[in-house]
Amino acid sequence: MTARDAVIVSAVRTPIGIGKPQRGALSGVHPVDLSAVAISTLLERTGVDPTLIEDVAWGCVTQAGEQSLNIGRNAALAAGLPEAVPGMTIDRQCGSSQQAAQIVAAMVISGQCDIAIAGGVESMSRAPMFSAVQSADAYGSVADRYQGRLVPQGISAELMAERWHLERGALDELAVRSHQRADLARSTGLFDDEIAPVPTADGLVTEDQGIRPTSSLETLAGLPTPFKADGVVTAGNASQISDGAAALLITTSEKAAELGLPPLARLHSFAAIGTDPVLMLNGPIAATARVLDRAGLSMDDIGAFEVNEAFASVLAAWYIETGADPELTNPLGGAIALGHPMGASGARLTTTLVHHMRRNGIRYGLQTMCEGGGMANATVLELV
C-alpha cells in the first residue's frame, strides 16, 4: 500500500449564538438543521459531489431530546446527503467534534474511506446541559471509587486555581483579552471565511453573539463567584452557554488532487488522555506533551495554539506548565468571548486555527481542550 495521509479541504462553522436563559439568535433553530447548515456549506464551497461522501462523524454532548436518536445520521440526511451515507454521533464530552475529526482522519489514513465529514453541534438552548441525565445516577460504582469527591466542572475550575495559585485578577485579564481579540477579529473580517451564515425566522445570522467589546477588569471584578464563596471563578472568566455547529471535510492528499481541492492543512498527529476526574480540567497539559512527542516537535515549532477557554483557570495553568507564548495562543479570542457549544467546539477550534494558519503562513498549529470526566484531546495540524 502507498502511504496515505488526511487533509482538511474545507472547514466552516456557524456563528455562535448565546444560549438560554437569553433568547439567542440561533435558539429557534433545531440542532439537526443547524448541523445541516454546516455540512451543506462544506459541499457548496467545495463543489464536492455529495455521493462521494462516505461517512459523517458528528460530536454532540447532550444526546437528549432534539439531539437524540443519532444526530449525526439525522444531520447528514437534513443536509441532503444521499441515504447511502451513514452517520455516527460521538461523545468525548467537550472534545467530541475534535475526536470526530481524529476518528475520520484515522479512517482516511487506514483506507476505510477516501472522503468523509467530521464536526459537531450543540444547541444548549434547546437541549440544556445535563438534561440527558437529570436525576439519573450516571456514575454507579465510580462514585465509590472516588469516595464522593466527584464535583461539577465549576468546582474543578476552582481546584485548578488553587493548585496553580491563580488570582482572580489574572483570570479576569485573560477574559478581557479574549473579548478584545475576538472583537478585533470580527470587526476586521477575520472570521468571514470560516462562518456559514444561518437562516432563521428573524433573518440571516452572520456574526457571533457573545463577544463583549466593553468587557473590562472593573465590570468583571463585580461578578459573584458562584462555585465558592471566596473563589476566583465567575461567569465572566468562564465560557458561555452557546448554540453552534462546525464541520470539516477530510480526505487524502491524493484524492484532494484528483478532485482539484487545495488542502488547507494536514492532520499531522493526535493524542487523547485521561486524568483525575476530580481535578478534571488539567488534561490539556498532558495532552499537549503527548501530541508533541508523537509529532516529533517542540513547543517552539508551533506557530499558533488554540486552547479551549472552558475556564480561564484552565488556560492559565496550561500557560504555566507549557511555557507557551500568550501572543500565539487563541489569537482571535476563545470560548470566553466566542462561546462554547460543547459538541461543536473541537471542530470550531480547528476551523479557526486552519484559516489563521493559511492567512499567516504558519506551518504547525496545535489545538487542545479539557473534557468532562477528566480527559483531553490534542491535535497538531500542518500547513500544506
Secondary structure, DSSP 8 states (H G I E B T S, - for coil): ------EEEEEEE---EE-TTS--TTTTS-HHHHHHHHHHHHHHHH---GGG---EEEE-S--SGGGTTTHHHHHHHHTT--TT--EEEE--GGGHHHHHHHHHHHHHHHTS-SEEEEEEEEETTTS-TTTTTTTS---TTHHHHTTT----HHHHHHHHHHHTT--HHHHHHHHHHHHHHHHHHHHTTTTTTTB--EEETTEEE-S-S---TT--HHHHHTS--TT-TT----GGGB---EEEEEEEEEE-HHHHHHHT---SEEEEEEEEEE--TTT-TTHHHHHHHHHHHHHT--GGG-SEEEE--SBHHHHHHHHHHH---GGGBSTT--HHHH---HHHHHHHHHHHHHHHHHHHT-SEEEEEEEETTTEEEEEEEEE-
